[in-house]
């Protein structure tokens, strides 16, 4: 099974976070989304390795995209922890 298929629900939630920012700010660029995705990936990789995440240098709409995606991931994670 492909990663995209295995985690389709997670990817859809992340996409929803991105789309919500775009609906509010139609000037959102693919580049800004990629920067935010990269920063979020780096953050979770560092946390997974027990390291302090490095400070990212996001600008413009990038921090908003980052925070929306992070909030979505955290909401999903808390839902998973709450399951028996």
N, C-alpha and C positions, 0 to 999 in steps of 0.2 A: 504494500500500500504506500502511495506517495505521501510525503509529509503534508502537502496541501490538502489531501483527502483526509488524512488522519486528524488534522487540526483545523478543519474547515470552520468549525464554530468559533474558534479563537480568532482566526484570521478575519472572519466576518465581523466580529466585535471590534477589532482593531480598525478595519475598514470603516465601520460605522463612525468611530471616533474621528477619523480623517475627514469623512464626508460631512460630519457636523461642523467642522471648522470651515470647510469649503463653502457650505451653505451660508455661513455668516460672513465669509471673506472670499469672494470669488477670485481674488488675485492670488490665492494660495498656489504656489508652484510645485511641480514634481520635485524639484531640487530641495525645497523647504521640507517636504514630507520625507525625503530620503535622509536629510540631515537629522531630523527628529527620530526617525526609525533607527539610524545608526547610533545615536546617543542613547536611546532606550535599550538597544541590544548591548551596548557597552556597559551600561549600568547593571543590567541583570546578569551579564557574564561576570562582572567584578563581584557582585553580591554572591553569586553561585560559587565563586572561587574563594570567598571569604576575604576579599580585598575591598578597600574603600574605593567607591567609584570616583573616577577623576571628574573634575569640574568641566562641564561642556560649555562651549562658546556659541550657544544658539542665539539667533537674533530674528527680528521680524516676527513672523507667525510661527516660527519653529518651536519656541517654548510652549505656545498654546497647543500645538499638535502633540508635542511631547507629553504635556500634562494630561491631555484628554486620553491619549493611548495608555499612559501609565495608570490613570484612574480606572480605565476599563480593565486592564490586566489585574489590578489589585482587587477590583470588585469580583472578578472571576475567581481569583485565588482565594478570597475569603469565602466564597460560595463553595469551593471545593473542600476547604478545611472544615466547613460546617456539615458536610455530608458524612453519614455513618460509614 
